[in-house]
Amino acid sequence: MPRNLWRTLPATVCQIDPCGTKRFPACISSPLCIIFIFYLFCCLVFHTPVIFGEYGFAYRDAAHFYYPLWQLVHEEWEAGRVPLWNPYENGGSSLVGNPTAAVYYPGQLFFFLPLSYGKAFSLYLVLHHFWAMASVAMLARKWNRSLTASALAGLSYGLGGHVLFQVYNPIFLIGAAWLPWMLYSGERLLTKNKVCYLPWLTLFTSLMILGGDPQSAYLGGLCLAVFWLLIFFRDRKLNKVSLHDSKVEKPSWKKKLFNSSLLKLIGAAGLTLGCVYPQIQATREISTNTTRAETRVPRSIYELVKFDQKSLLPEKELDWYDGFLDHPQASQHRRQIYLFSIGPWRLPEFIWPNLFGRPFPIHSRWLARMPSESETWVPSYYLGLFPFILGISVFHLRRGNILKRWACWILLLGSFACLGEYGLGWLFRELYHWILFLWPTLLESSQSDTSSWPIGPAFGGVYWAMTVLLPLFVQFRFPAKCFLLVAWAFAFLTAWGWDSLTRQQRKSTFYILGTICFLSIVVASVFWFSFNHWKNWIEAIHPNLLYGPFQQDAALADLSWSLCQTFLLSLCLLMIVSLVIYQNTFLRYKKQKWISALVVGICFLDLTLANHWMIQVAPLKCWETTSQLSDAMQTEKPFRFMRPPNWFPPQFTQTSSPKRIQEGLDWDRQSLLPKYNQLDSVEVLQSVGTFSDREFQELFILTRQTNAESNSSTYLQPRRLLDAWNVHYFIVPGNWSEEDPLRSTVGLRHDWRSQVPSADEKTPLGSPTAEVIPWQTLEKAKLWGVQILENPSAFERAWLVHETVSIPPRDPQDRKTFRKWSLAMRFPAQDGIDLQRTALVEEIDNPQPGTSRKLNPSNTSVKQEVCKVVDYQPQEVVIEVDLQKPGVLVLSDRYNPHWQAEVEGEGKRWSATVKRCNLLMKGIRLPVGKYHVRFYYGWTGFWKGWAIAGVSWLVVIGLILVRGRLRWPSLRHR
């Protein structure tokens, strides 16, 4: 080592100018690094408790869905297993097939850092939020925008209401972080038509899909298709001009084909499918039998080809075109498609932040009084007043740079797509109701009902057209997700608008600011004169189950502060814009830096005051503390429990609290809301998620069956199935009455009708294991009670039967056969099926379907038989069996074709065929003897999928190394 190494280090770290003075290295003083430091400061302001303290994001899916789900994924990776199976909900489900688990996302490596899981999970979300802001700023620079314009674009995108709120929806935050890079690489590929951009487009699209957000990747592909159309029509117009020039050489069709940017775009899509093939393969296997795939009528032109009229249930009279018209009697997922639509009346939120109040932690959102208001996906879509004005000032669909026109088209189409269910059908209904309101004598009262109209509210909208015309888009849901495109388009137009303002001194920005300032005064005046009417109108708002009664004072404060903030901010911006437009001396280099810093600082302050309240955190100990209920239910044997959904203490509805987010989190965690049970390694039977199994939900949900002949109804009670599915405990409120409708959701309410033949009476539950469990971690512990009811009639996890009823393998789309056999299991007197002694077994080589087959023809007692679960792991179950008669070993776990069985005993070892038993369980046939049975999840297509993905990733990496270098533009201050 040289002696003077330490002396030379300062010279190597710092740059030395000709005068000999030292200064910071160029990499630190560069404008791009300054942007990064500024965005780190923004993250510190918004996420200080999460970064420096032991806190986590405490609202919505980040708290109760992704935290426990990704902990299970991380534990499986740490155990040296690929996370393939989740045994803690619905009798077991595919973990790798659920895209929200993000099993293959490279970002999951972050959880292997030497941090606690809770801390790693919180920082994981903060880093993706930072990357979303920084990505937009970096790409704005790559699109030759100035440093100030790039900073404003990143602020509007990252601190705007939509992207900021996605810290509670991690997979959509991942999509927001990588979408700008996908659009940039796709734009470069279409504009430059070079292969070097193809692997980057593949990489960023694959990261979005593997991260769990294929819908954003789909929407990004549609944006690139729009850009290709703009290029196509531009080139077509230029070609018409050059047709008269005979000297121009016309390329052959082969040259056009191989030089086509569209061909490279299609190649990138194919390469992306190869890179994410393992995820697509696993998701496709479970998606065909989920609630998303359930349909009674064709919903798109692609489902019309395979539509079968015989698959319709007899009690529903539907026509084949009802799905296209968005008829109200469509399937369950069809109704969920348009949840979280953004009403057009929320447009003022772009100007006045929180104008309609806040839904949490204090219930002050008076927009809930509007009858047509849908569920809220994001409480505020405020993107900043100045970014909004800059974007509007340069909005033009046919004039200007093609990149700017592309952003304008995305903004327009994305805004209409966000409307969702507020399509032409909804508009016709509203106009019809207004006509009846103004002229009540125009029509009879019986004609005022619009529910019988042949078209639904969403008919004629952009999102409706996307579900009908685009392949597989009907599998997605929630139109509010399209606002991500709107946020990106506004961010890019913001950068363009600032550069247009400083370079061209556009006066339109000045006029828009003056108009908004005047409108704020007008709105405040109108509200002041109609205050009493507004107050009487919002009195009818119902209390929220979690956040309590509506607070009029808080709503008035939000509305007043919103108008004041916009008015004062618009006045301040008017002065700054006046300096930029009318005082050329301020456009000099040194003066412009101060104006730029002032504008960026004002926008940051504006977004902080408007949106900082949306970040709600809670101590990590809320997740890490074990639930008292799981401790009370712990036994040596595996068991399951049931819990009613949407259940909160009555005190929540009656009172308000500024700490209600944390109180609700404590309640959900301690009362074992589904997914929280995974933190304690206990199993819940019913857990509704993004990929809920259709047959499983239909088997257990309390359904109402209508008899068309007698015109009467029958309530179907799944209590006997709960026994068979090893439900040993029911977690219920301590003050439940016999008539409470929630009792039916956990099998405790029995409204039998006479049409049910020989329906079983209610089985006594016995004495509860704990009368009332106090909540030690909550302030009002003595007022809250939970009752655990023990079910003495519950089966063991595995048992032996000696009689089977053979049925042929079912088609997943054959709902009639499934309904027939599920009724037979619900009401054993109807078909003589007692699941304790008999099992329904699907047989491929069954000559007489539905016939009973006794494996133990004698009446000899078999009480000496042994069936004991000795080891129960997520992907492996070991059972000790001692049979004195031939029988079937039934395991009350979900059947999956990838489950295999290995039997060892009686001096031999063999692989047994796992059969589907009792419609959804699994089991194997065994002869007489003592056996060691091991069920294990062996995904036969695992290596095949990764072989395809491995080749695809090698191609992507090879193209990046050879030709995939992204050139950075000059980063000088402009």
Secondary structure, 3 states (H helix, E strand, C coil): CCCCHHHHHHHHHCEECCCCCEECCHHHHCHHHHHHHHHHHHHHHHCHHHHHCCEEECCHHHHHHHHHHHHHHHHHHHCCCCCCEECCECCCEECCCCHHHCCCCHHHHHHHCCCCHHHHHHHHHHHHHHHHHHHHHHHHHHCCCCHHHHHHHHHHHHCCHHHHHHHHCHHHHHHHHHHHHHHHHHHHHHHHCCHHHHHHHHHHHHHHHHCCCHHHHHHHHHHHHHHHHHHHHHHHHHHHHHCCCCCCCCCCHHHHHHCCHHHHHHHHHHHHHHHCHHHHHHHHHHHCCECCCCCCCCCCCCCCCCCCHHHCCCCCCCCCCCCCCCCCCCCHHHHHHCCCCCCHHHHHHHCCCCCCCCCCCCCCCHHHHCCCCCCCCCCCCCCCHHHHHHHHHCCCCCCCCHHHHHHHHHHHHHHHHHCCCCCHHHHHHHHHHHHHHHCCCCCCHHHHCCCCCCCCCCCCCHHHHHHHHCCCHHHCCCHHHHHHHHHHHHHHHHHHHHHHHHHHCCCHHHHHHHHHHHHHHHHHHHHHHCHHHHHHHHCCCCCECCCECCCHHHHHHHHHHHHHHHHHHHHHHHHHHHHHHHCHHHHCHHHHHHHHHHHHHHHHHHHHHHHHHHCCEEECHHHHCCCHHHHHHCCCCCCEEECCCCCCCHHHHHCCCCCHHHHHHHHHHHCCCCCHHHHHCCEECCCCCCCCEHHHHHHHCCCEEEECCCCEEEECCCHHHHHHCCEEEEEEECCCCCCCHHHHHHCCCCCCCCCCCCCCCCCCCCCCCECCCCCCCCCCHHHCCEEEEECCCCCCCEEEECEEEEECCCCCCCHHHHHHHHHHHHCHHHHCCCCCCEEEEECCCCCCCCCEEECCCCCCCCCCCEEEEEEEECCEEEEEEEECCCEEEEECCCCCCCEEEEEEECCEEEEECCEEECCCEEEEEECCEEEEEEEEECCCCHHHHHHHHHHHHHHHHHHHHHHCCCCCCCCCCC
